């Protein structure tokens, strides 16, 4: 599947932009990156810092590939409506996916409080409101460790000061 996605991206870019890509030459680094990402999952016993860097690189690369494949798919559909343009193609298939990936990496590293919602129900009759903090998809493991948890706890206590903390989604990563 991963190889097919790469082939789709490279064939789209080389077809619509007349780039002299050789997929056979490109496939070796791709397989090395894929292998590194799976090997690190299996061998967490290597240096935790090294594992964290390889894991971060592999997941960032996966995000970039996903964004590029969506860009290529969108560009192929767009060329059914309008004529192919190298300038537009490069922007949609390479530049925008790159910036979306960088934005995703930055967003994932920063902790935000997205919403504050007030819910009124006749089942709760007390005059004191209850503050509930909802945490989701923390993925604690090799990349997000104790310092990240401390940062999350500090932000929650200082900004929200909740009565209840609810954790949903993936709390730990596959490396735990």
Chimera marker file (.cmm) of the C-alpha trace (Angstrom):
<marker_set name="trace">
<marker id="1" x="0.000" y="0.000" z="0.000" r="1" g="1" b="0" radius="0.5"/>
<marker id="2" x="2.739" y="2.418" z="0.980" r="1" g="1" b="0" radius="0.5"/>
<marker id="3" x="4.674" y="1.625" z="-2.211" r="1" g="1" b="0" radius="0.5"/>
<marker id="4" x="1.516" y="2.155" z="-4.271" r="1" g="1" b="0" radius="0.5"/>
<marker id="5" x="0.930" y="5.572" z="-2.716" r="1" g="1" b="0" radius="0.5"/>
<marker id="6" x="4.495" y="6.573" z="-3.575" r="1" g="1" b="0" radius="0.5"/>
<marker id="7" x="4.056" y="5.320" z="-7.106" r="1" g="1" b="0" radius="0.5"/>
<marker id="8" x="0.835" y="7.353" z="-7.450" r="1" g="1" b="0" radius="0.5"/>
<marker id="9" x="2.551" y="10.528" z="-6.239" r="1" g="1" b="0" radius="0.5"/>
<marker id="10" x="5.645" y="10.116" z="-8.396" r="1" g="1" b="0" radius="0.5"/>
<marker id="11" x="3.666" y="9.160" z="-11.497" r="1" g="1" b="0" radius="0.5"/>
<marker id="12" x="1.345" y="12.148" z="-11.049" r="1" g="1" b="0" radius="0.5"/>
<marker id="13" x="4.195" y="14.579" z="-10.542" r="1" g="1" b="0" radius="0.5"/>
<marker id="14" x="6.288" y="13.182" z="-13.399" r="1" g="1" b="0" radius="0.5"/>
<marker id="15" x="3.327" y="12.933" z="-15.807" r="1" g="1" b="0" radius="0.5"/>
<marker id="16" x="1.859" y="16.374" z="-15.269" r="1" g="1" b="0" radius="0.5"/>
<marker id="17" x="5.062" y="18.299" z="-14.690" r="1" g="1" b="0" radius="0.5"/>
<marker id="18" x="7.420" y="16.508" z="-17.107" r="1" g="1" b="0" radius="0.5"/>
<marker id="19" x="9.917" y="15.884" z="-14.314" r="1" g="1" b="0" radius="0.5"/>
<marker id="20" x="12.538" y="13.264" z="-15.209" r="1" g="1" b="0" radius="0.5"/>
<marker id="21" x="11.797" y="11.038" z="-12.205" r="1" g="1" b="0" radius="0.5"/>
<marker id="22" x="12.866" y="7.454" z="-12.288" r="1" g="1" b="0" radius="0.5"/>
<marker id="23" x="10.608" y="5.586" z="-9.890" r="1" g="1" b="0" radius="0.5"/>
<marker id="24" x="13.057" y="2.741" z="-9.662" r="1" g="1" b="0" radius="0.5"/>
<marker id="25" x="15.805" y="5.084" z="-8.369" r="1" g="1" b="0" radius="0.5"/>
<marker id="26" x="13.341" y="6.770" z="-6.016" r="1" g="1" b="0" radius="0.5"/>
<marker id="27" x="12.030" y="3.524" z="-4.555" r="1" g="1" b="0" radius="0.5"/>
<marker id="28" x="15.221" y="2.637" z="-2.650" r="1" g="1" b="0" radius="0.5"/>
<marker id="29" x="15.142" y="5.618" z="-0.252" r="1" g="1" b="0" radius="0.5"/>
<marker id="30" x="11.409" y="5.075" z="0.163" r="1" g="1" b="0" radius="0.5"/>
<marker id="31" x="11.922" y="1.465" z="1.256" r="1" g="1" b="0" radius="0.5"/>
<marker id="32" x="14.731" y="2.512" z="3.608" r="1" g="1" b="0" radius="0.5"/>
<marker id="33" x="12.418" y="5.044" z="5.288" r="1" g="1" b="0" radius="0.5"/>
<marker id="34" x="9.562" y="2.537" z="5.486" r="1" g="1" b="0" radius="0.5"/>
<marker id="35" x="11.893" y="-0.122" z="6.901" r="1" g="1" b="0" radius="0.5"/>
<marker id="36" x="13.306" y="2.304" z="9.479" r="1" g="1" b="0" radius="0.5"/>
<marker id="37" x="9.827" y="3.222" z="10.665" r="1" g="1" b="0" radius="0.5"/>
<marker id="38" x="8.805" y="-0.426" z="11.126" r="1" g="1" b="0" radius="0.5"/>
<marker id="39" x="12.141" y="-1.545" z="12.566" r="1" g="1" b="0" radius="0.5"/>
<marker id="40" x="12.028" y="1.177" z="15.195" r="1" g="1" b="0" radius="0.5"/>
<marker id="41" x="8.566" y="0.011" z="16.187" r="1" g="1" b="0" radius="0.5"/>
<marker id="42" x="9.926" y="-3.492" z="16.709" r="1" g="1" b="0" radius="0.5"/>
<marker id="43" x="13.185" y="-2.541" z="18.408" r="1" g="1" b="0" radius="0.5"/>
<marker id="44" x="12.353" y="0.007" z="21.049" r="1" g="1" b="0" radius="0.5"/>
<marker id="45" x="15.373" y="-1.260" z="23.003" r="1" g="1" b="0" radius="0.5"/>
<marker id="46" x="17.674" y="1.030" z="20.997" r="1" g="1" b="0" radius="0.5"/>
<marker id="47" x="18.412" y="4.418" z="22.461" r="1" g="1" b="0" radius="0.5"/>
<marker id="48" x="15.153" y="6.106" z="23.430" r="1" g="1" b="0" radius="0.5"/>
<marker id="49" x="16.347" y="9.423" z="21.985" r="1" g="1" b="0" radius="0.5"/>
<marker id="50" x="17.349" y="7.788" z="18.701" r="1" g="1" b="0" radius="0.5"/>
<marker id="51" x="14.017" y="5.973" z="18.597" r="1" g="1" b="0" radius="0.5"/>
<marker id="52" x="12.176" y="9.255" z="19.220" r="1" g="1" b="0" radius="0.5"/>
<marker id="53" x="14.009" y="10.980" z="16.361" r="1" g="1" b="0" radius="0.5"/>
<marker id="54" x="13.459" y="8.126" z="13.908" r="1" g="1" b="0" radius="0.5"/>
<marker id="55" x="9.824" y="7.827" z="14.942" r="1" g="1" b="0" radius="0.5"/>
<marker id="56" x="9.296" y="11.582" z="14.559" r="1" g="1" b="0" radius="0.5"/>
<marker id="57" x="10.942" y="11.521" z="11.127" r="1" g="1" b="0" radius="0.5"/>
<marker id="58" x="8.963" y="8.481" z="9.979" r="1" g="1" b="0" radius="0.5"/>
<marker id="59" x="5.610" y="9.873" z="11.131" r="1" g="1" b="0" radius="0.5"/>
<marker id="60" x="6.369" y="13.297" z="9.636" r="1" g="1" b="0" radius="0.5"/>
<marker id="61" x="7.290" y="11.604" z="6.384" r="1" g="1" b="0" radius="0.5"/>
<marker id="62" x="4.069" y="9.603" z="6.486" r="1" g="1" b="0" radius="0.5"/>
<marker id="63" x="2.110" y="12.846" z="6.972" r="1" g="1" b="0" radius="0.5"/>
<marker id="64" x="3.906" y="14.436" z="4.030" r="1" g="1" b="0" radius="0.5"/>
<marker id="65" x="3.206" y="11.436" z="1.807" r="1" g="1" b="0" radius="0.5"/>
<marker id="66" x="-0.473" y="11.455" z="2.772" r="1" g="1" b="0" radius="0.5"/>
<marker id="67" x="-0.745" y="15.190" z="2.048" r="1" g="1" b="0" radius="0.5"/>
<marker id="68" x="1.073" y="14.760" z="-1.279" r="1" g="1" b="0" radius="0.5"/>
<marker id="69" x="-1.205" y="11.899" z="-2.307" r="1" g="1" b="0" radius="0.5"/>
<marker id="70" x="-4.281" y="14.000" z="-1.531" r="1" g="1" b="0" radius="0.5"/>
<marker id="71" x="-2.741" y="16.885" z="-3.490" r="1" g="1" b="0" radius="0.5"/>
<marker id="72" x="-2.064" y="14.584" z="-6.443" r="1" g="1" b="0" radius="0.5"/>
<marker id="73" x="-5.580" y="13.194" z="-6.334" r="1" g="1" b="0" radius="0.5"/>
<marker id="74" x="-7.044" y="16.709" z="-6.223" r="1" g="1" b="0" radius="0.5"/>
<marker id="75" x="-4.767" y="17.832" z="-9.066" r="1" g="1" b="0" radius="0.5"/>
<marker id="76" x="-5.731" y="14.873" z="-11.243" r="1" g="1" b="0" radius="0.5"/>
<marker id="77" x="-9.415" y="15.666" z="-10.709" r="1" g="1" b="0" radius="0.5"/>
<marker id="78" x="-8.758" y="19.342" z="-11.401" r="1" g="1" b="0" radius="0.5"/>
<marker id="79" x="-7.073" y="18.549" z="-14.729" r="1" g="1" b="0" radius="0.5"/>
<marker id="80" x="-10.348" y="16.975" z="-15.867" r="1" g="1" b="0" radius="0.5"/>
<marker id="81" x="-11.910" y="20.439" z="-15.638" r="1" g="1" b="0" radius="0.5"/>
<marker id="82" x="-9.074" y="22.802" z="-16.551" r="1" g="1" b="0" radius="0.5"/>
<marker id="83" x="-5.912" y="22.357" z="-18.631" r="1" g="1" b="0" radius="0.5"/>
<marker id="84" x="-2.807" y="21.080" z="-16.887" r="1" g="1" b="0" radius="0.5"/>
<marker id="85" x="-0.493" y="23.796" z="-15.597" r="1" g="1" b="0" radius="0.5"/>
<marker id="86" x="2.998" y="23.122" z="-14.263" r="1" g="1" b="0" radius="0.5"/>
<marker id="87" x="2.811" y="26.111" z="-11.901" r="1" g="1" b="0" radius="0.5"/>
<marker id="88" x="-0.542" y="25.069" z="-10.432" r="1" g="1" b="0" radius="0.5"/>
<marker id="89" x="0.537" y="21.423" z="-10.322" r="1" g="1" b="0" radius="0.5"/>
<marker id="90" x="3.702" y="22.163" z="-8.361" r="1" g="1" b="0" radius="0.5"/>
<marker id="91" x="1.754" y="24.275" z="-5.887" r="1" g="1" b="0" radius="0.5"/>
<marker id="92" x="-0.983" y="21.657" z="-5.360" r="1" g="1" b="0" radius="0.5"/>
<marker id="93" x="1.153" y="18.513" z="-5.368" r="1" g="1" b="0" radius="0.5"/>
<marker id="94" x="4.359" y="19.681" z="-3.670" r="1" g="1" b="0" radius="0.5"/>
<marker id="95" x="4.271" y="23.106" z="-1.993" r="1" g="1" b="0" radius="0.5"/>
<marker id="96" x="0.849" y="23.007" z="-0.280" r="1" g="1" b="0" radius="0.5"/>
<marker id="97" x="1.337" y="19.454" z="1.067" r="1" g="1" b="0" radius="0.5"/>
<marker id="98" x="4.722" y="20.497" z="2.463" r="1" g="1" b="0" radius="0.5"/>
<marker id="99" x="3.230" y="23.484" z="4.297" r="1" g="1" b="0" radius="0.5"/>
<marker id="100" x="0.249" y="21.440" z="5.528" r="1" g="1" b="0" radius="0.5"/>
<marker id="101" x="2.697" y="18.893" z="6.973" r="1" g="1" b="0" radius="0.5"/>
<marker id="102" x="4.757" y="21.597" z="8.705" r="1" g="1" b="0" radius="0.5"/>
<marker id="103" x="1.526" y="23.106" z="10.088" r="1" g="1" b="0" radius="0.5"/>
<marker id="104" x="0.456" y="19.671" z="11.376" r="1" g="1" b="0" radius="0.5"/>
<marker id="105" x="3.813" y="19.106" z="13.088" r="1" g="1" b="0" radius="0.5"/>
<marker id="106" x="3.655" y="22.513" z="14.786" r="1" g="1" b="0" radius="0.5"/>
<marker id="107" x="0.005" y="22.012" z="15.783" r="1" g="1" b="0" radius="0.5"/>
<marker id="108" x="0.748" y="18.561" z="17.235" r="1" g="1" b="0" radius="0.5"/>
<marker id="109" x="3.551" y="19.949" z="19.408" r="1" g="1" b="0" radius="0.5"/>
<marker id="110" x="1.463" y="22.794" z="20.851" r="1" g="1" b="0" radius="0.5"/>
<marker id="111" x="-1.186" y="22.201" z="23.459" r="1" g="1" b="0" radius="0.5"/>
<marker id="112" x="-4.392" y="24.137" z="22.911" r="1" g="1" b="0" radius="0.5"/>
<marker id="113" x="-7.678" y="24.483" z="24.681" r="1" g="1" b="0" radius="0.5"/>
<marker id="114" x="-10.064" y="24.277" z="21.775" r="1" g="1" b="0" radius="0.5"/>
<marker id="115" x="-13.484" y="24.902" z="23.243" r="1" g="1" b="0" radius="0.5"/>
<marker id="116" x="-15.252" y="25.826" z="26.378" r="1" g="1" b="0" radius="0.5"/>
<marker id="117" x="-18.801" y="24.477" z="26.362" r="1" g="1" b="0" radius="0.5"/>
<marker id="118" x="-21.539" y="25.069" z="28.904" r="1" g="1" b="0" radius="0.5"/>
<marker id="119" x="-24.070" y="22.269" z="29.240" r="1" g="1" b="0" radius="0.5"/>
<marker id="120" x="-27.240" y="22.772" z="31.241" r="1" g="1" b="0" radius="0.5"/>
<marker id="121" x="-29.237" y="19.781" z="32.363" r="1" g="1" b="0" radius="0.5"/>
<marker id="122" x="-32.137" y="19.357" z="34.789" r="1" g="1" b="0" radius="0.5"/>
<marker id="123" x="-30.402" y="16.255" z="36.202" r="1" g="1" b="0" radius="0.5"/>
<marker id="124" x="-27.726" y="18.376" z="37.884" r="1" g="1" b="0" radius="0.5"/>
<marker id="125" x="-29.387" y="20.589" z="40.483" r="1" g="1" b="0" radius="0.5"/>
<marker id="126" x="-26.414" y="22.059" z="42.321" r="1" g="1" b="0" radius="0.5"/>
<marker id="127" x="-25.662" y="25.752" z="41.918" r="1" g="1" b="0" radius="0.5"/>
<marker id="128" x="-21.932" y="25.060" z="41.617" r="1" g="1" b="0" radius="0.5"/>
<marker id="129" x="-20.822" y="24.313" z="38.037" r="1" g="1" b="0" radius="0.5"/>
<marker id="130" x="-18.595" y="21.324" z="37.357" r="1" g="1" b="0" radius="0.5"/>
<marker id="131" x="-15.554" y="21.910" z="35.165" r="1" g="1" b="0" radius="0.5"/>
<marker id="132" x="-14.548" y="18.922" z="33.069" r="1" g="1" b="0" radius="0.5"/>
<marker id="133" x="-11.307" y="18.775" z="31.065" r="1" g="1" b="0" radius="0.5"/>
<marker id="134" x="-11.348" y="16.400" z="28.108" r="1" g="1" b="0" radius="0.5"/>
<marker id="135" x="-8.000" y="15.113" z="26.845" r="1" g="1" b="0" radius="0.5"/>
<marker id="136" x="-7.823" y="13.112" z="23.658" r="1" g="1" b="0" radius="0.5"/>
<marker id="137" x="-5.165" y="11.238" z="21.680" r="1" g="1" b="0" radius="0.5"/>
<marker id="138" x="-2.112" y="12.038" z="23.800" r="1" g="1" b="0" radius="0.5"/>
<marker id="139" x="-0.016" y="9.162" z="22.345" r="1" g="1" b="0" radius="0.5"/>
<marker id="140" x="2.392" y="8.940" z="25.248" r="1" g="1" b="0" radius="0.5"/>
<marker id="141" x="5.458" y="6.869" z="24.471" r="1" g="1" b="0" radius="0.5"/>
<marker id="142" x="8.879" y="7.444" z="22.999" r="1" g="1" b="0" radius="0.5"/>
<marker id="143" x="8.091" y="10.827" z="21.468" r="1" g="1" b="0" radius="0.5"/>
<marker id="144" x="5.764" y="12.326" z="24.083" r="1" g="1" b="0" radius="0.5"/>
<marker id="145" x="7.181" y="11.474" z="27.479" r="1" g="1" b="0" radius="0.5"/>
<marker id="146" x="7.053" y="12.744" z="31.058" r="1" g="1" b="0" radius="0.5"/>
<marker id="147" x="7.915" y="16.345" z="30.178" r="1" g="1" b="0" radius="0.5"/>
<marker id="148" x="4.943" y="16.468" z="27.803" r="1" g="1" b="0" radius="0.5"/>
<marker id="149" x="2.599" y="15.065" z="30.458" r="1" g="1" b="0" radius="0.5"/>
<marker id="150" x="3.883" y="17.659" z="32.959" r="1" g="1" b="0" radius="0.5"/>
<marker id="151" x="3.268" y="20.419" z="30.406" r="1" g="1" b="0" radius="0.5"/>
<marker id="152" x="-0.292" y="19.192" z="29.774" r="1" g="1" b="0" radius="0.5"/>
<marker id="153" x="-1.050" y="18.945" z="33.500" r="1" g="1" b="0" radius="0.5"/>
<marker id="154" x="0.344" y="22.447" z="34.126" r="1" g="1" b="0" radius="0.5"/>
<marker id="155" x="-1.767" y="23.965" z="31.352" r="1" g="1" b="0" radius="0.5"/>
<marker id="156" x="-4.922" y="22.171" z="32.470" r="1" g="1" b="0" radius="0.5"/>
<marker id="157" x="-4.526" y="23.121" z="36.114" r="1" g="1" b="0" radius="0.5"/>
<marker id="158" x="-3.569" y="26.751" z="35.442" r="1" g="1" b="0" radius="0.5"/>
<marker id="159" x="-6.083" y="27.534" z="32.697" r="1" g="1" b="0" radius="0.5"/>
<marker id="160" x="-9.054" y="25.308" z="33.488" r="1" g="1" b="0" radius="0.5"/>
<marker id="161" x="-8.664" y="24.033" z="37.044" r="1" g="1" b="0" radius="0.5"/>
<marker id="162" x="-11.105" y="21.177" z="36.364" r="1" g="1" b="0" radius="0.5"/>
<marker id="163" x="-13.109" y="19.134" z="38.834" r="1" g="1" b="0" radius="0.5"/>
<marker id="164" x="-12.916" y="16.080" z="36.557" r="1" g="1" b="0" radius="0.5"/>
<marker id="165" x="-10.421" y="15.057" z="33.861" r="1" g="1" b="0" radius="0.5"/>
<marker id="166" x="-11.671" y="12.711" z="31.142" r="1" g="1" b="0" radius="0.5"/>
<marker id="167" x="-9.160" y="10.991" z="28.852" r="1" g="1" b="0" radius="0.5"/>
<marker id="168" x="-10.397" y="9.469" z="25.588" r="1" g="1" b="0" radius="0.5"/>
<marker id="169" x="-8.645" y="8.349" z="22.432" r="1" g="1" b="0" radius="0.5"/>
<marker id="170" x="-5.156" y="6.897" z="22.388" r="1" g="1" b="0" radius="0.5"/>
<marker id="171" x="-3.437" y="7.526" z="25.706" r="1" g="1" b="0" radius="0.5"/>
<marker id="172" x="-0.308" y="5.497" z="24.977" r="1" g="1" b="0" radius="0.5"/>
<marker id="173" x="1.595" y="4.878" z="21.785" r="1" g="1" b="0" radius="0.5"/>
<marker id="174" x="2.527" y="1.487" z="20.366" r="1" g="1" b="0" radius="0.5"/>
<marker id="175" x="6.002" y="1.847" z="21.871" r="1" g="1" b="0" radius="0.5"/>
<marker id="176" x="4.659" y="1.501" z="25.441" r="1" g="1" b="0" radius="0.5"/>
<link id1="1" id2="2" r="1" g="1" b="0" radius="0.2"/>
<link id1="2" id2="3" r="1" g="1" b="0" radius="0.2"/>
<link id1="3" id2="4" r="1" g="1" b="0" radius="0.2"/>
<link id1="4" id2="5" r="1" g="1" b="0" radius="0.2"/>
<link id1="5" id2="6" r="1" g="1" b="0" radius="0.2"/>
<link id1="6" id2="7" r="1" g="1" b="0" radius="0.2"/>
<link id1="7" id2="8" r="1" g="1" b="0" radius="0.2"/>
<link id1="8" id2="9" r="1" g="1" b="0" radius="0.2"/>
<link id1="9" id2="10" r="1" g="1" b="0" radius="0.2"/>
<link id1="10" id2="11" r="1" g="1" b="0" radius="0.2"/>
<link id1="11" id2="12" r="1" g="1" b="0" radius="0.2"/>
<link id1="12" id2="13" r="1" g="1" b="0" radius="0.2"/>
<link id1="13" id2="14" r="1" g="1" b="0" radius="0.2"/>
<link id1="14" id2="15" r="1" g="1" b="0" radius="0.2"/>
<link id1="15" id2="16" r="1" g="1" b="0" radius="0.2"/>
<link id1="16" id2="17" r="1" g="1" b="0" radius="0.2"/>
<link id1="17" id2="18" r="1" g="1" b="0" radius="0.2"/>
<link id1="18" id2="19" r="1" g="1" b="0" radius="0.2"/>
<link id1="19" id2="20" r="1" g="1" b="0" radius="0.2"/>
<link id1="20" id2="21" r="1" g="1" b="0" radius="0.2"/>
<link id1="21" id2="22" r="1" g="1" b="0" radius="0.2"/>
<link id1="22" id2="23" r="1" g="1" b="0" radius="0.2"/>
<link id1="23" id2="24" r="1" g="1" b="0" radius="0.2"/>
<link id1="24" id2="25" r="1" g="1" b="0" radius="0.2"/>
<link id1="25" id2="26" r="1" g="1" b="0" radius="0.2"/>
<link id1="26" id2="27" r="1" g="1" b="0" radius="0.2"/>
<link id1="27" id2="28" r="1" g="1" b="0" radius="0.2"/>
<link id1="28" id2="29" r="1" g="1" b="0" radius="0.2"/>
<link id1="29" id2="30" r="1" g="1" b="0" radius="0.2"/>
<link id1="30" id2="31" r="1" g="1" b="0" radius="0.2"/>
<link id1="31" id2="32" r="1" g="1" b="0" radius="0.2"/>
<link id1="32" id2="33" r="1" g="1" b="0" radius="0.2"/>
<link id1="33" id2="34" r="1" g="1" b="0" radius="0.2"/>
<link id1="34" id2="35" r="1" g="1" b="0" radius="0.2"/>
<link id1="35" id2="36" r="1" g="1" b="0" radius="0.2"/>
<link id1="36" id2="37" r="1" g="1" b="0" radius="0.2"/>
<link id1="37" id2="38" r="1" g="1" b="0" radius="0.2"/>
<link id1="38" id2="39" r="1" g="1" b="0" radius="0.2"/>
<link id1="39" id2="40" r="1" g="1" b="0" radius="0.2"/>
<link id1="40" id2="41" r="1" g="1" b="0" radius="0.2"/>
<link id1="41" id2="42" r="1" g="1" b="0" radius="0.2"/>
<link id1="42" id2="43" r="1" g="1" b="0" radius="0.2"/>
<link id1="43" id2="44" r="1" g="1" b="0" radius="0.2"/>
<link id1="44" id2="45" r="1" g="1" b="0" radius="0.2"/>
<link id1="45" id2="46" r="1" g="1" b="0" radius="0.2"/>
<link id1="46" id2="47" r="1" g="1" b="0" radius="0.2"/>
<link id1="47" id2="48" r="1" g="1" b="0" radius="0.2"/>
<link id1="48" id2="49" r="1" g="1" b="0" radius="0.2"/>
<link id1="49" id2="50" r="1" g="1" b="0" radius="0.2"/>
<link id1="50" id2="51" r="1" g="1" b="0" radius="0.2"/>
<link id1="51" id2="52" r="1" g="1" b="0" radius="0.2"/>
<link id1="52" id2="53" r="1" g="1" b="0" radius="0.2"/>
<link id1="53" id2="54" r="1" g="1" b="0" radius="0.2"/>
<link id1="54" id2="55" r="1" g="1" b="0" radius="0.2"/>
<link id1="55" id2="56" r="1" g="1" b="0" radius="0.2"/>
<link id1="56" id2="57" r="1" g="1" b="0" radius="0.2"/>
<link id1="57" id2="58" r="1" g="1" b="0" radius="0.2"/>
<link id1="58" id2="59" r="1" g="1" b="0" radius="0.2"/>
<link id1="59" id2="60" r="1" g="1" b="0" radius="0.2"/>
<link id1="60" id2="61" r="1" g="1" b="0" radius="0.2"/>
<link id1="61" id2="62" r="1" g="1" b="0" radius="0.2"/>
<link id1="62" id2="63" r="1" g="1" b="0" radius="0.2"/>
<link id1="63" id2="64" r="1" g="1" b="0" radius="0.2"/>
<link id1="64" id2="65" r="1" g="1" b="0" radius="0.2"/>
<link id1="65" id2="66" r="1" g="1" b="0" radius="0.2"/>
<link id1="66" id2="67" r="1" g="1" b="0" radius="0.2"/>
<link id1="67" id2="68" r="1" g="1" b="0" radius="0.2"/>
<link id1="68" id2="69" r="1" g="1" b="0" radius="0.2"/>
<link id1="69" id2="70" r="1" g="1" b="0" radius="0.2"/>
<link id1="70" id2="71" r="1" g="1" b="0" radius="0.2"/>
<link id1="71" id2="72" r="1" g="1" b="0" radius="0.2"/>
<link id1="72" id2="73" r="1" g="1" b="0" radius="0.2"/>
<link id1="73" id2="74" r="1" g="1" b="0" radius="0.2"/>
<link id1="74" id2="75" r="1" g="1" b="0" radius="0.2"/>
<link id1="75" id2="76" r="1" g="1" b="0" radius="0.2"/>
<link id1="76" id2="77" r="1" g="1" b="0" radius="0.2"/>
<link id1="77" id2="78" r="1" g="1" b="0" radius="0.2"/>
<link id1="78" id2="79" r="1" g="1" b="0" radius="0.2"/>
<link id1="79" id2="80" r="1" g="1" b="0" radius="0.2"/>
<link id1="80" id2="81" r="1" g="1" b="0" radius="0.2"/>
<link id1="81" id2="82" r="1" g="1" b="0" radius="0.2"/>
<link id1="82" id2="83" r="1" g="1" b="0" radius="0.2"/>
<link id1="83" id2="84" r="1" g="1" b="0" radius="0.2"/>
<link id1="84" id2="85" r="1" g="1" b="0" radius="0.2"/>
<link id1="85" id2="86" r="1" g="1" b="0" radius="0.2"/>
<link id1="86" id2="87" r="1" g="1" b="0" radius="0.2"/>
<link id1="87" id2="88" r="1" g="1" b="0" radius="0.2"/>
<link id1="88" id2="89" r="1" g="1" b="0" radius="0.2"/>
<link id1="89" id2="90" r="1" g="1" b="0" radius="0.2"/>
<link id1="90" id2="91" r="1" g="1" b="0" radius="0.2"/>
<link id1="91" id2="92" r="1" g="1" b="0" radius="0.2"/>
<link id1="92" id2="93" r="1" g="1" b="0" radius="0.2"/>
<link id1="93" id2="94" r="1" g="1" b="0" radius="0.2"/>
<link id1="94" id2="95" r="1" g="1" b="0" radius="0.2"/>
<link id1="95" id2="96" r="1" g="1" b="0" radius="0.2"/>
<link id1="96" id2="97" r="1" g="1" b="0" radius="0.2"/>
<link id1="97" id2="98" r="1" g="1" b="0" radius="0.2"/>
<link id1="98" id2="99" r="1" g="1" b="0" radius="0.2"/>
<link id1="99" id2="100" r="1" g="1" b="0" radius="0.2"/>
<link id1="100" id2="101" r="1" g="1" b="0" radius="0.2"/>
<link id1="101" id2="102" r="1" g="1" b="0" radius="0.2"/>
<link id1="102" id2="103" r="1" g="1" b="0" radius="0.2"/>
<link id1="103" id2="104" r="1" g="1" b="0" radius="0.2"/>
<link id1="104" id2="105" r="1" g="1" b="0" radius="0.2"/>
<link id1="105" id2="106" r="1" g="1" b="0" radius="0.2"/>
<link id1="106" id2="107" r="1" g="1" b="0" radius="0.2"/>
<link id1="107" id2="108" r="1" g="1" b="0" radius="0.2"/>
<link id1="108" id2="109" r="1" g="1" b="0" radius="0.2"/>
<link id1="109" id2="110" r="1" g="1" b="0" radius="0.2"/>
<link id1="110" id2="111" r="1" g="1" b="0" radius="0.2"/>
<link id1="111" id2="112" r="1" g="1" b="0" radius="0.2"/>
<link id1="112" id2="113" r="1" g="1" b="0" radius="0.2"/>
<link id1="113" id2="114" r="1" g="1" b="0" radius="0.2"/>
<link id1="114" id2="115" r="1" g="1" b="0" radius="0.2"/>
<link id1="115" id2="116" r="1" g="1" b="0" radius="0.2"/>
<link id1="116" id2="117" r="1" g="1" b="0" radius="0.2"/>
<link id1="117" id2="118" r="1" g="1" b="0" radius="0.2"/>
<link id1="118" id2="119" r="1" g="1" b="0" radius="0.2"/>
<link id1="119" id2="120" r="1" g="1" b="0" radius="0.2"/>
<link id1="120" id2="121" r="1" g="1" b="0" radius="0.2"/>
<link id1="121" id2="122" r="1" g="1" b="0" radius="0.2"/>
<link id1="122" id2="123" r="1" g="1" b="0" radius="0.2"/>
<link id1="123" id2="124" r="1" g="1" b="0" radius="0.2"/>
<link id1="124" id2="125" r="1" g="1" b="0" radius="0.2"/>
<link id1="125" id2="126" r="1" g="1" b="0" radius="0.2"/>
<link id1="126" id2="127" r="1" g="1" b="0" radius="0.2"/>
<link id1="127" id2="128" r="1" g="1" b="0" radius="0.2"/>
<link id1="128" id2="129" r="1" g="1" b="0" radius="0.2"/>
<link id1="129" id2="130" r="1" g="1" b="0" radius="0.2"/>
<link id1="130" id2="131" r="1" g="1" b="0" radius="0.2"/>
<link id1="131" id2="132" r="1" g="1" b="0" radius="0.2"/>
<link id1="132" id2="133" r="1" g="1" b="0" radius="0.2"/>
<link id1="133" id2="134" r="1" g="1" b="0" radius="0.2"/>
<link id1="134" id2="135" r="1" g="1" b="0" radius="0.2"/>
<link id1="135" id2="136" r="1" g="1" b="0" radius="0.2"/>
<link id1="136" id2="137" r="1" g="1" b="0" radius="0.2"/>
<link id1="137" id2="138" r="1" g="1" b="0" radius="0.2"/>
<link id1="138" id2="139" r="1" g="1" b="0" radius="0.2"/>
<link id1="139" id2="140" r="1" g="1" b="0" radius="0.2"/>
<link id1="140" id2="141" r="1" g="1" b="0" radius="0.2"/>
<link id1="141" id2="142" r="1" g="1" b="0" radius="0.2"/>
<link id1="142" id2="143" r="1" g="1" b="0" radius="0.2"/>
<link id1="143" id2="144" r="1" g="1" b="0" radius="0.2"/>
<link id1="144" id2="145" r="1" g="1" b="0" radius="0.2"/>
<link id1="145" id2="146" r="1" g="1" b="0" radius="0.2"/>
<link id1="146" id2="147" r="1" g="1" b="0" radius="0.2"/>
<link id1="147" id2="148" r="1" g="1" b="0" radius="0.2"/>
<link id1="148" id2="149" r="1" g="1" b="0" radius="0.2"/>
<link id1="149" id2="150" r="1" g="1" b="0" radius="0.2"/>
<link id1="150" id2="151" r="1" g="1" b="0" radius="0.2"/>
<link id1="151" id2="152" r="1" g="1" b="0" radius="0.2"/>
<link id1="152" id2="153" r="1" g="1" b="0" radius="0.2"/>
<link id1="153" id2="154" r="1" g="1" b="0" radius="0.2"/>
<link id1="154" id2="155" r="1" g="1" b="0" radius="0.2"/>
<link id1="155" id2="156" r="1" g="1" b="0" radius="0.2"/>
<link id1="156" id2="157" r="1" g="1" b="0" radius="0.2"/>
<link id1="157" id2="158" r="1" g="1" b="0" radius="0.2"/>
<link id1="158" id2="159" r="1" g="1" b="0" radius="0.2"/>
<link id1="159" id2="160" r="1" g="1" b="0" radius="0.2"/>
<link id1="160" id2="161" r="1" g="1" b="0" radius="0.2"/>
<link id1="161" id2="162" r="1" g="1" b="0" radius="0.2"/>
<link id1="162" id2="163" r="1" g="1" b="0" radius="0.2"/>
<link id1="163" id2="164" r="1" g="1" b="0" radius="0.2"/>
<link id1="164" id2="165" r="1" g="1" b="0" radius="0.2"/>
<link id1="165" id2="166" r="1" g="1" b="0" radius="0.2"/>
<link id1="166" id2="167" r="1" g="1" b="0" radius="0.2"/>
<link id1="167" id2="168" r="1" g="1" b="0" radius="0.2"/>
<link id1="168" id2="169" r="1" g="1" b="0" radius="0.2"/>
<link id1="169" id2="170" r="1" g="1" b="0" radius="0.2"/>
<link id1="170" id2="171" r="1" g="1" b="0" radius="0.2"/>
<link id1="171" id2="172" r="1" g="1" b="0" radius="0.2"/>
<link id1="172" id2="173" r="1" g="1" b="0" radius="0.2"/>
<link id1="173" id2="174" r="1" g="1" b="0" radius="0.2"/>
<link id1="174" id2="175" r="1" g="1" b="0" radius="0.2"/>
<link id1="175" id2="176" r="1" g="1" b="0" radius="0.2"/>
</marker_set>
